């Protein structure tokens, strides 16, 4: 029983890490969009040095976008795996899942009641 609980805890930790990564990726996409908008807005500005910096920044943005797309695909696959594992565990051990949920609910209730 302890082994199953430990595996479940590990799965929840990984799921929590994945959610954090998803939030980080979403925030990073916003930063990328802002950087692209800045590059487009400065496109009409003159100067050879500025054009060189702009070209380098555009190349960096393309590289980061490609890497981010690959990471996002991998993250979605891992999230699906964790979700499927959790679903299988709940279907195989419904009473354990109910007990864990009740325990978590009780703990949250106690924490909220202390305020």
Backbone as JSON, one array per atom type, in Angstrom:
{
  "sequence": "XXXXXXXXXXXXXXXXXXXXXXXXXXXXXXXXXXXXXXXXXXXXXXXXXXXXXXXXXXXXXXXXXXXXXXXXXXXXXXXXXXXXXXXXXXXXXXXXXXXXXXXXXXXXXXXXXXX",
  "N": [[0.83, -1.2, 0.0], [1.95, 1.25, 0.78], [3.8, 1.62, -1.25], [2.17, 2.11, -3.47], [0.99, 4.5, -2.68], [3.25, 6.12, -2.57], [4.03, 6.12, -5.26], [1.82, 7.41, -6.31], [2.09, 9.89, -5.05], [4.47, 10.73, -6.24], [3.61, 10.94, -8.87], [1.74, 13.01, -8.62], [3.46, 15.07, -7.84], [5.02, 15.28, -10.14], [3.0, 16.03, -11.91], [2.32, 18.5, -10.82], [4.74, 19.83, -11.26], [4.69, 19.84, -14.04], [2.46, 21.44, -14.55], [3.41, 23.86, -13.6], [5.46, 24.24, -15.43], [3.93, 24.51, -17.72], [2.65, 26.94, -17.2], [4.89, 28.59, -17.13], [5.75, 28.33, -19.77], [3.59, 29.48, -21.11], [3.76, 32.12, -20.18], [6.23, 32.74, -21.25], [5.68, 32.62, -23.96], [4.12, 34.91, -24.22], [6.06, 36.85, -23.72], [7.69, 36.4, -25.94], [5.92, 37.15, -28.0], [5.65, 39.86, -27.42], [8.29, 40.69, -27.84], [8.52, 40.2, -30.59], [6.65, 42.05, -31.53], [7.93, 44.4, -30.76], [10.2, 44.26, -32.38], [9.01, 44.47, -34.91], [7.9, 47.0, -34.69], [10.17, 48.56, -34.59], [11.18, 48.29, -37.09], [11.19, 50.22, -39.08], [13.11, 51.99, -38.3], [16.27, 53.46, -38.89], [19.74, 52.69, -39.68], [22.67, 50.8, -39.76], [23.76, 49.2, -37.73], [21.57, 48.81, -36.02], [19.9, 47.36, -37.73], [21.4, 45.04, -37.97], [21.4, 44.08, -35.33], [18.64, 43.69, -35.04], [18.19, 41.66, -36.95], [19.66, 39.59, -35.8], [18.24, 39.27, -33.41], [15.75, 38.47, -34.43], [16.43, 35.99, -35.53], [17.18, 34.62, -33.23], [14.71, 34.6, -31.93], [13.23, 32.96, -33.69], [14.6, 30.53, -33.34], [14.17, 30.03, -30.6], [11.38, 29.82, -30.59], [11.02, 27.48, -32.1], [12.27, 25.57, -30.46], [10.65, 25.84, -28.22], [8.19, 24.97, -29.2], [8.74, 22.26, -29.59], [9.24, 21.5, -26.94], [6.77, 22.02, -25.82], [5.17, 20.1, -27.09], [6.31, 17.77, -26.06], [5.79, 18.18, -23.35], [2.98, 18.1, -23.32], [2.59, 15.42, -24.03], [3.75, 14.12, -21.83], [2.08, 15.04, -19.8], [-0.32, 13.88, -20.58], [0.35, 11.2, -20.2], [0.7, 11.1, -17.39], [-1.87, 11.78, -16.61], [-3.32, 9.61, -17.69], [-2.2, 7.54, -16.19], [-3.01, 8.25, -13.59], [-5.77, 8.1, -13.93], [-6.05, 5.34, -14.46], [-5.16, 4.32, -12.0], [-7.14, 5.3, -10.26], [-9.37, 3.97, -11.28], [-8.62, 1.33, -10.81], [-8.3, 1.27, -8.05], [-10.64, 2.34, -6.48], [-11.63, 2.86, -3.84], [-9.38, 3.56, -2.41], [-8.7, 5.91, -3.75], [-10.92, 7.45, -3.09], [-10.55, 7.62, -0.34], [-8.08, 8.99, -0.21], [-8.86, 11.39, -1.42], [-10.78, 12.24, 0.44], [-9.15, 12.6, 2.68], [-7.44, 14.66, 1.8], [-9.36, 16.64, 1.41], [-10.25, 16.94, 4.06], [-7.9, 17.88, 5.27], [-7.55, 20.32, 3.9], [-9.91, 21.58, 4.73], [-9.39, 21.79, 7.5], [-7.19, 23.51, 7.45], [-8.32, 25.81, 6.3], [-10.22, 26.38, 8.23], [-8.67, 27.27, 10.34], [-8.12, 29.92, 9.95]],
  "CA": [[0.0, 0.0, 0.0], [2.83, 2.41, 0.83], [4.4, 1.78, -2.56], [1.17, 2.72, -4.33], [0.84, 5.89, -2.27], [4.45, 6.85, -2.97], [3.95, 6.32, -6.7], [0.8, 8.43, -6.53], [2.68, 11.17, -4.65], [5.43, 11.1, -7.27], [2.82, 11.36, -10.03], [1.17, 14.33, -8.33], [4.57, 16.03, -7.88], [5.34, 15.49, -11.55], [1.9, 16.79, -12.5], [2.48, 19.86, -10.33], [5.87, 20.4, -11.99], [4.27, 20.04, -15.42], [1.58, 22.61, -14.57], [4.29, 25.02, -13.46], [6.14, 24.39, -16.71], [2.94, 25.04, -18.67], [2.48, 28.36, -16.89], [6.12, 29.25, -17.55], [5.74, 28.37, -21.23], [2.58, 30.47, -21.52], [4.34, 33.43, -19.93], [7.33, 32.93, -22.2], [5.06, 32.92, -25.26], [3.73, 36.32, -24.17], [7.29, 37.63, -23.88], [8.09, 36.28, -27.35], [5.02, 37.97, -28.8], [6.02, 41.25, -27.18], [9.58, 40.93, -28.51], [8.23, 40.29, -32.03], [5.99, 43.34, -31.76], [8.97, 45.43, -30.65], [11.03, 44.19, -33.6], [8.22, 45.0, -36.02], [7.74, 48.44, -34.5], [11.44, 49.24, -34.86], [11.63, 47.93, -38.44], [11.36, 51.42, -39.89], [14.23, 52.77, -37.79], [17.45, 53.3, -39.73], [21.01, 52.37, -39.06], [23.17, 49.47, -40.09], [23.94, 48.46, -36.48], [20.24, 48.43, -35.57], [19.43, 46.29, -38.62], [22.16, 43.83, -37.61], [20.87, 43.61, -34.05], [17.28, 43.22, -35.3], [18.29, 40.37, -37.64], [20.12, 38.6, -34.81], [17.12, 39.03, -32.5], [14.73, 37.69, -35.14], [16.93, 34.62, -35.63], [17.07, 34.06, -31.89], [13.28, 34.34, -31.68], [12.84, 31.77, -34.46], [15.2, 29.37, -32.69], [13.46, 29.8, -29.34], [10.02, 29.35, -30.91], [11.11, 26.08, -32.53], [12.55, 24.77, -29.26], [9.48, 25.9, -27.36], [7.16, 24.1, -29.79], [9.13, 20.88, -29.27], [9.04, 21.31, -25.5], [5.33, 22.0, -25.57], [4.69, 18.8, -27.52], [6.79, 16.8, -25.08], [5.05, 18.43, -22.11], [1.62, 17.58, -23.49], [2.67, 13.96, -24.01], [3.99, 13.7, -20.44], [0.86, 15.32, -19.04], [-1.28, 12.84, -20.95], [0.79, 9.96, -19.55], [0.39, 11.21, -15.97], [-3.33, 11.74, -16.51], [-3.75, 8.23, -17.93], [-1.78, 6.74, -15.03], [-3.89, 8.6, -12.49], [-7.08, 7.54, -14.26], [-5.97, 3.89, -14.27], [-5.07, 4.07, -10.56], [-8.45, 5.55, -9.66], [-10.27, 2.89, -11.68], [-8.19, 0.08, -10.17], [-8.38, 1.42, -6.59], [-11.58, 3.44, -6.23], [-11.76, 3.19, -2.43], [-8.16, 4.28, -2.02], [-8.82, 7.25, -4.3], [-11.91, 8.16, -2.28], [-9.9, 7.88, 0.94], [-7.09, 10.06, -0.41], [-9.6, 12.63, -1.66], [-11.39, 12.65, 1.71], [-8.06, 13.09, 3.52], [-7.03, 15.96, 1.28], [-10.46, 17.56, 1.72], [-10.22, 17.19, 5.5], [-6.73, 18.72, 5.52], [-7.86, 21.66, 3.41], [-10.91, 22.12, 5.64], [-8.73, 22.18, 8.74], [-6.35, 24.7, 7.18], [-9.2, 26.96, 6.09], [-10.86, 26.64, 9.52], [-7.73, 27.93, 11.26], [-8.04, 31.36, 9.67]],
  "C": [[0.87, 1.25, 0.0], [3.46, 2.67, -0.52], [3.44, 2.49, -3.5], [1.02, 4.2, -3.98], [2.05, 6.71, -2.7], [4.45, 7.11, -4.47], [2.93, 7.4, -7.03], [1.34, 9.81, -6.17], [3.68, 11.65, -5.7], [4.7, 11.61, -8.51], [2.23, 12.74, -9.83], [2.26, 15.39, -8.36], [4.93, 16.33, -9.32], [4.26, 16.31, -12.23], [1.98, 18.25, -12.08], [3.63, 20.56, -11.04], [5.47, 20.72, -13.42], [3.36, 21.26, -15.53], [2.41, 23.87, -14.47], [5.01, 25.29, -14.77], [5.19, 24.96, -17.76], [2.73, 26.53, -18.45], [3.7, 29.15, -17.35], [6.16, 29.38, -19.07], [4.74, 29.41, -21.73], [3.12, 31.89, -21.31], [5.45, 33.74, -20.93], [6.79, 33.25, -23.59], [4.62, 34.38, -25.32], [4.95, 37.21, -24.36], [7.77, 37.57, -25.33], [7.22, 37.15, -28.25], [5.35, 39.45, -28.64], [7.33, 41.6, -27.88], [9.38, 41.05, -30.02], [7.58, 41.63, -32.36], [7.0, 44.48, -31.69], [9.85, 45.44, -31.89], [10.29, 44.77, -34.8], [8.08, 46.52, -35.92], [9.03, 49.2, -34.81], [11.97, 48.96, -36.26], [11.91, 49.15, -39.3], [12.52, 52.3, -39.43], [15.48, 52.47, -38.62], [18.67, 52.89, -38.95], [21.41, 50.94, -39.33], [23.3, 48.61, -38.83], [22.6, 47.97, -35.95], [19.68, 47.3, -36.43], [20.13, 44.98, -38.29], [21.63, 43.22, -36.31], [19.47, 43.03, -34.24], [17.3, 41.85, -35.97], [18.72, 39.28, -36.67], [18.99, 38.26, -33.84], [16.03, 38.2, -33.16], [15.15, 36.23, -35.27], [16.83, 33.92, -34.28], [15.62, 33.72, -31.56], [12.8, 33.11, -32.44], [13.36, 30.5, -33.8], [14.45, 29.02, -31.4], [12.06, 29.28, -29.59], [10.04, 27.88, -31.31], [11.36, 25.17, -31.33], [11.33, 24.72, -28.34], [8.36, 25.01, -27.89], [7.47, 22.64, -29.49], [8.91, 20.56, -27.8], [7.56, 21.21, -25.17], [4.74, 20.64, -25.96], [5.07, 17.72, -26.52], [6.03, 16.94, -23.77], [3.63, 17.89, -22.2], [1.6, 16.06, -23.44], [2.87, 13.45, -22.58], [2.75, 13.92, -19.59], [-0.2, 14.27, -19.32], [-0.94, 11.52, -20.26], [0.43, 9.98, -18.07], [-1.12, 11.13, -15.76], [-3.85, 10.32, -16.7], [-3.39, 7.32, -16.75], [-2.69, 6.99, -13.84], [-5.28, 8.01, -12.71], [-7.1, 6.03, -14.03], [-5.92, 3.56, -12.78], [-6.44, 4.24, -9.91], [-9.43, 4.44, -10.04], [-9.9, 1.57, -11.02], [-8.37, 0.11, -8.66], [-9.36, 2.53, -6.22], [-11.67, 3.84, -4.76], [-10.52, 3.92, -1.92], [-8.23, 5.72, -2.51], [-9.82, 8.08, -3.5], [-11.3, 8.53, -0.93], [-8.89, 9.02, 0.85], [-7.79, 11.39, -0.61], [-10.23, 13.15, -0.37], [-10.32, 13.22, 2.64], [-7.59, 14.46, 3.09], [-8.1, 17.0, 1.58], [-10.49, 17.92, 3.2], [-9.06, 18.12, 5.85], [-6.98, 20.16, 5.07], [-8.89, 22.34, 4.31], [-10.32, 22.58, 6.95], [-7.9, 23.43, 8.56], [-7.2, 25.95, 6.99], [-9.86, 27.36, 7.42], [-9.98, 27.37, 10.5], [-7.67, 29.44, 11.05], [-8.93, 32.08, 10.57]]
}
